[in-house]
Amino acid sequence: MARRIRKQLGRRGAFLAILGTGKTAYGLSFLVTPPSDNGLELLTSFCDLRHWSWLWIVCGLITLGSAFLRIGRDGGGFIAALIPPTVWAIAYTFAVLTGAYSRGGFVALWYLTSHVGVILWASAVPEYSVPRPRAPQKGGAP
């Protein structure tokens, strides 16, 4: 059964399934025990972190669900995966610019590289890649 699921998911789907599960779990952690809002004051000026947890949960579920779509139809999952870390990076950058959280620049950079950057890279990876044919050698057998 695991082999069948892995075959159905493929490389991109497996990535989306892992990412979606992680984002959903991260969002649930904000519901269960919300952390302090250090660096996230921009977000908490609109609503509590428990409400923002739903951004992670919904985007995580969309990402997870997109893992099971046919090849070429998983783009929505990658877009959904980009939204929460981008919002968090904007909030942390804002906190640095306003002087509210000096460490926020490093946290924003972490979200932008290890989340947004990796997701953008993975979205560009083809499901199947075929190596280029080798050039024929001079004087050798074909």
C-alpha positions as CSV (number, residue, x, y, z in Angstrom):
1,M,0.0,0.0,0.0
2,A,2.8,2.4,0.8
3,R,4.4,1.7,-2.6
4,R,1.1,2.5,-4.3
5,I,0.8,5.8,-2.5
6,R,4.4,6.7,-3.2
7,K,3.8,6.0,-6.9
8,Q,0.6,8.0,-6.9
9,L,2.3,11.0,-5.2
10,G,5.5,11.1,-7.2
11,R,8.3,13.4,-6.3
12,R,6.4,16.6,-6.3
13,G,3.4,15.1,-4.5
14,A,5.6,13.6,-1.8
15,F,7.1,17.0,-1.2
16,L,3.7,18.7,-1.0
17,A,2.4,16.0,1.4
18,I,5.3,16.5,3.8
19,L,5.0,20.3,3.5
20,G,1.3,20.3,4.0
21,T,1.4,18.0,7.0
22,G,4.1,20.2,8.6
23,K,2.2,23.5,7.9
24,T,-1.0,22.0,9.3
25,A,0.8,20.8,12.5
26,Y,2.5,24.2,12.9
27,G,-0.8,25.9,12.6
28,L,-2.4,23.6,15.2
29,S,0.4,24.4,17.6
30,F,-0.7,28.1,17.5
31,L,-4.2,27.0,18.4
32,V,-3.1,24.8,21.3
33,T,-0.5,27.0,22.8
34,P,0.0,30.3,21.1
35,P,3.5,31.7,21.5
36,S,4.4,35.2,22.4
37,D,3.9,37.7,19.6
38,N,7.6,38.8,19.5
39,G,8.1,40.1,16.0
40,L,4.5,39.4,14.9
41,E,2.9,42.6,16.2
42,L,1.9,43.6,12.7
43,L,-0.3,40.4,12.6
44,T,-1.6,40.7,16.1
45,S,-2.6,44.3,15.5
46,F,-5.3,42.7,13.3
47,C,-6.2,39.6,15.3
48,D,-4.9,37.1,17.8
49,L,-2.3,34.5,16.8
50,R,-5.0,31.8,17.4
51,H,-6.8,33.3,14.4
52,W,-3.6,33.5,12.4
53,S,-3.1,29.8,13.0
54,W,-5.9,29.1,10.6
55,L,-3.8,30.6,7.8
56,W,-1.3,27.8,8.4
57,I,-3.9,25.1,8.8
58,V,-6.0,26.0,5.7
59,C,-2.9,26.5,3.5
60,G,-1.4,23.3,4.9
61,L,-4.5,21.3,4.1
62,I,-4.7,22.7,0.6
63,T,-1.0,21.9,0.1
64,L,-1.6,18.3,1.4
65,G,-4.6,17.9,-0.8
66,S,-2.7,19.1,-3.8
67,A,-0.2,16.3,-3.3
68,F,-2.8,13.8,-4.6
69,L,-3.7,15.8,-7.8
70,R,-2.4,14.7,-11.2
71,I,0.9,16.0,-12.5
72,G,0.6,19.6,-13.7
73,R,-2.4,20.4,-11.5
74,D,-0.5,20.8,-8.2
75,G,0.4,24.5,-8.7
76,G,-2.3,25.6,-6.2
77,G,-0.5,23.5,-3.5
78,F,2.7,25.3,-4.1
79,I,1.0,28.7,-4.0
80,A,-0.8,27.8,-0.8
81,A,2.5,26.6,0.7
82,L,4.1,30.0,-0.1
83,I,1.5,32.2,1.7
84,P,2.0,31.6,5.4
85,P,5.9,31.9,5.4
86,T,5.6,34.9,3.2
87,V,3.2,36.6,5.6
88,W,5.4,35.7,8.6
89,A,8.5,37.1,6.8
90,I,6.7,40.3,6.0
91,A,5.7,40.6,9.7
92,Y,9.2,40.0,10.9
93,T,10.7,42.4,8.4
94,F,8.1,45.1,9.6
95,A,9.2,44.4,13.2
96,V,12.8,45.1,12.3
97,L,12.0,48.3,10.4
98,T,9.9,49.6,13.3
99,G,12.5,48.6,15.9
100,A,10.0,46.3,17.7
101,Y,12.1,43.1,17.2
102,S,15.7,43.4,16.2
103,R,16.1,39.6,15.7
104,G,13.2,39.7,13.2
105,G,15.5,40.2,10.2
106,F,17.2,36.9,10.8
107,V,13.9,35.1,11.3
108,A,12.5,36.7,8.1
109,L,15.6,35.6,6.2
110,W,15.1,32.1,7.6
111,Y,11.5,32.0,6.4
112,L,12.5,33.4,3.0
113,T,15.3,30.9,2.4
114,S,14.3,27.7,4.1
115,H,10.6,28.0,3.3
116,V,9.9,30.3,0.4
117,G,13.1,29.6,-1.4
118,V,12.8,25.8,-1.1
119,I,9.1,25.9,-2.1
120,L,9.9,27.9,-5.2
121,W,12.8,25.6,-6.1
122,A,10.6,22.5,-5.6
123,S,7.8,24.0,-7.7
124,A,10.2,24.2,-10.7
125,V,11.4,20.6,-10.4
126,P,9.8,18.4,-13.1
127,E,8.1,15.2,-11.9
128,Y,10.1,13.2,-14.4
129,S,13.4,14.2,-15.8
130,V,15.1,12.4,-18.6
131,P,18.9,12.7,-19.0
132,R,20.2,14.2,-22.2
133,P,21.5,11.8,-24.8
134,R,25.2,11.4,-24.9
135,A,27.1,12.9,-27.8
136,P,28.5,10.2,-30.1
137,Q,32.3,9.7,-29.7
138,K,34.6,10.1,-32.6
139,G,35.9,6.9,-34.1
140,G,34.2,4.8,-31.5
141,A,31.4,2.4,-31.7
142,P,27.9,3.9,-31.5
